[in-house]
């Protein structure tokens, strides 16, 4: 789906899971604003949602920044304890 928008059927063809499972995953991704669905005829065309992906990236950046800072403190304390 990253290369171009696709239907559930197109996505399912590339995976080893059922169409029902793909639909359930897409529902969760849609509710999380990571993909958006564009109705087209009897099906939906799924697109990556850049705005939602940007929000996820910002959250991950904040998470990793604080996690790495805590890790740095723990390593530095460990080194000091060994000396």
TITOR-405615 format. One line per 10 residues: for each residue z, y, x of N, C-alpha, C. Coordinates in Angstrom, 3 decimals, decimal comma, always signed. Layout:
N
Z Y X Z Y X Z Y X  ...
END
This chain:
83
+0,000 -1,188 +0,821 +0,000 +0,000 +0,000 +0,000 +1,247 +0,861  +0,463 +1,138 +2,079 +0,516 +2,303 +2,933 -0,844 +2,876 +3,274  -1,832 +2,015 +3,392 -3,161 +2,480 +3,770 -3,856 +3,211 +2,625  -3,646 +2,717 +1,405 -4,267 +3,348 +0,237 -3,504 +2,921 -1,017  -3,616 +3,680 -2,091 -2,968 +3,292 -3,342 -3,539 +1,964 -3,851  -2,678 +1,174 -4,501 -3,104 -0,146 -4,972 -2,441 -0,503 -6,292  -3,046 -1,458 -6,972 -2,450 -2,007 -8,193 -1,493 -3,133 -7,801  -0,705 -3,572 -8,766 +0,204 -4,698 -8,535 -0,595 -5,937 -8,121  -1,724 -6,162 -8,773 -2,555 -7,332 -8,456 -3,030 -7,267 -7,001  -3,489 -6,105 -6,557 -3,955 -5,963 -5,169 -2,824 -6,195 -4,179
-1,650 -5,687 -4,489 -0,494 -5,870 -3,603 -0,104 -7,346 -3,563  -0,082 -7,988 -4,726 +0,309 -9,391 -4,819 -0,610 -10,292 -4,007  -1,901 -9,983 -3,986 -2,853 -10,802 -3,226 -2,513 -10,878 -1,743  -1,847 -9,859 -1,230 -1,531 -9,808 +0,199 -0,160 -10,384 +0,537  +0,586 -10,801 -0,472 +1,950 -11,280 -0,255 +2,102 -12,722 -0,723  +3,205 -13,323 -0,324 +3,484 -14,714 -0,714 +4,526 -14,782 -1,821  +4,618 -13,722 -2,622 +5,557 -13,707 -3,744 +4,767 -13,516 -5,044  +5,424 -13,767 -6,142 +4,758 -13,681 -7,439 +4,483 -12,235 -7,850  +3,565 -12,089 -8,790 +3,252 -10,770 -9,322 +4,479 -10,167 -10,002  +5,260 -11,021 -10,657 +6,493 -10,565 -11,303 +7,464 -9,982 -10,271
+7,605 -10,653 -9,134 +8,494 -10,168 -8,079 +7,997 -8,837 -7,520  +6,690 -8,719 -7,319 +6,120 -7,457 -6,827 +6,409 -6,344 -7,830  +6,214 -6,621 -9,105 +6,474 -5,613 -10,146 +7,935 -5,181 -10,143  +8,850 -6,141 -9,981 +10,273 -5,806 -9,944 +10,600 -4,934 -8,731  +10,035 -5,261 -7,585 +10,272 -4,457 -6,386 +9,695 -3,050 -6,548  +8,504 -2,962 -7,109 +7,893 -1,649 -7,322 +8,709 -0,808 -8,298  +9,314 -1,460 -9,287 +10,174 -0,733 -10,227 +11,348 -0,099 -9,487  +11,978 -0,859 -8,604 +13,107 -0,338 -7,828 +12,640 +0,796 -6,914  +11,502 +0,607 -6,261 +10,965 +1,656 -5,388 +10,610 +2,907 -6,181  +10,090 +2,730 -7,384 +9,749 +3,868 -8,243 +11,018 +4,600 -8,671
+12,046 +3,856 -9,071 +13,320 +4,469 -9,473 +13,984 +5,190 -8,310  +13,694 +4,743 -7,094 +14,243 +5,370 -5,885 +13,364 +6,508 -5,377  +12,286 +6,781 -6,105 +11,325 +7,850 -5,745 +10,616 +7,588 -4,416  +10,456 +6,327 -4,044 +9,736 +5,993 -2,824 +8,263 +5,699 -3,097  +7,956 +5,315 -4,338 +6,562 +5,174 -4,758 +6,427 +5,849 -6,122  +5,195 +6,179 -6,466 +4,923 +6,706 -7,798 +3,772 +5,918 -8,394  +3,773 +5,831 -9,703 +2,748 +5,070 -10,403 +1,850 +6,032 -11,173  +0,559 +5,822 -11,027 -0,430 +6,619 -11,752 -1,125 +5,684 -12,747  -0,912 +5,916 -14,045 -1,562 +5,052 -15,034 -3,085 +5,140 -14,924  -3,721 +3,990 -14,944 -5,186 +3,941 -14,915 -5,623 +2,744 -15,737
-6,122 +3,011 -16,924 -6,504 +1,927 -17,820 -5,294 +1,108 -18,217  -5,407 -0,194 -18,075 -4,325 -1,106 -18,458 -3,321 -1,339 -17,336  -3,538 -0,740 -16,193 -2,616 -0,975 -15,070 -2,177 +0,350 -14,450  -1,328 +0,233 -13,462 -0,860 +1,392 -12,709 -1,369 +1,292 -11,281  -1,654 +2,436 -10,713 -2,003 +2,520 -9,301 -0,765 +3,070 -8,591  -0,267 +2,334 -7,602 +0,954 +2,733 -6,910 +0,623 +3,466 -5,612  +1,317 +4,587 -5,414 +1,166 +5,436 -4,240 +2,533 +5,583 -3,573  +2,536 +5,713 -2,281 +3,775 +6,095 -1,601 +4,071 +7,529 -1,987  +5,321 +7,834 -2,285 +5,719 +9,191 -2,662 +6,243 +9,906 -1,414  +5,443 +10,809 -0,837 +5,853 +11,473 +0,399 +7,166 +12,257 +0,257
+7,399 +12,859 -0,905 +8,639 +13,629 -1,099 +9,849 +12,701 -1,050  +9,768 +11,581 -1,752 +10,880 +10,623 -1,743 +11,084 +10,015 -0,372  +9,976 +9,724 +0,306 +10,060 +9,171 +1,654 +10,694 +10,181 +2,611  +10,367 +11,450 +2,431 +10,975 +12,508 +3,254 +12,472 +12,601 +3,042  +12,894 +12,467 +1,783 +14,335 +12,483 +1,496 +15,033 +11,290 +2,131  +14,391 +10,117 +2,062 +14,963 +8,922 +2,685 +15,065 +9,107 +4,194  +14,029 +9,662 +4,783 +14,020 +9,896 +6,229 +15,136 +10,853 +6,634  +15,323 +11,923 +5,854 +16,394 +12,881 +6,148 +17,759 +12,203 +6,069  +17,958 +11,357 +5,065 +19,226 +10,639 +4,931 +19,440 +9,711 +6,116  +18,393 +8,968 +6,487 +18,514 +8,054 +7,631 +18,795 +8,818 +8,919
+18,145 +9,957 +9,100 +18,394 +10,767 +10,296 +19,854 +11,189 +10,372  +20,415 +11,618 +9,225 +21,838 +12,004 +9,219 +22,720 +10,790 +9,500  +22,395 +9,658 +8,879 +23,174 +8,441 +9,077 +23,150 +8,013 +10,539  +21,947 +7,940 +11,124 +21,838 +7,485 +12,507 +22,481 +8,469 +13,469  +22,372 +9,751 +13,196 +23,006 +10,739 +14,074 +24,507 +10,521 +14,136  +25,141 +10,353 +12,976 +26,590 +10,148 +12,975 +26,954 +8,774 +13,538  +26,164 +7,745 +13,259 +26,441 +6,413 +13,786 +26,307 +6,391 +15,304  +25,272 +7,028 +15,820 +25,088 +7,072 +17,275 +26,173 +7,899 +17,956  +26,607 +8,974 +17,323 +27,687 +9,786 +17,887 +28,975 +8,965 +17,954  +29,264 +8,198 +16,904 +30,456 +7,355 +16,898 +30,355 +6,263 +17,958
+29,170 +5,698 +18,113 +28,949 +4,673 +19,135 +29,165 +5,259 +20,534  +28,667 +6,460 +20,768 +28,829 +7,124 +22,068 +30,315 +7,320 +22,381  +31,076 +7,770 +21,391 +32,520 +7,969 +21,581 +33,185 +6,644 +21,923  +32,836 +5,573 +21,213 +33,442 +4,262 +21,449 +33,110 +3,744 +22,842  +31,866 +3,920 +23,279 +31,467 +3,464 +24,622 +32,182 +4,256 +25,686  +32,243 +5,578 +25,516 +32,916 +6,417 +26,517 +34,395 +6,071 +26,587  +35,018 +5,795 +25,457 +36,450 +5,422 +25,446 +36,613 +4,073 +26,157  +35,731 +3,145 +25,914 +35,795 +1,836 +26,552 +35,683 +1,968 +28,068  +34,779 +2,807 +28,535 +34,614 +3,025 +29,968 +35,871 +3,656 +30,558  +36,455 +4,618 +29,854 +37,686 +5,252 +30,329 +38,830 +4,256 +30,375
+38,911 +3,373 +29,412 +39,973 +2,371 +29,349 +39,866 +1,382 +30,515  +38,653 +1,113 +30,981 +38,439 +0,189 +32,090 +38,814 +0,797 +33,439  +38,860 +2,099 +33,505 +39,126 +2,754 +34,801 +40,574 +2,899 +35,075
END
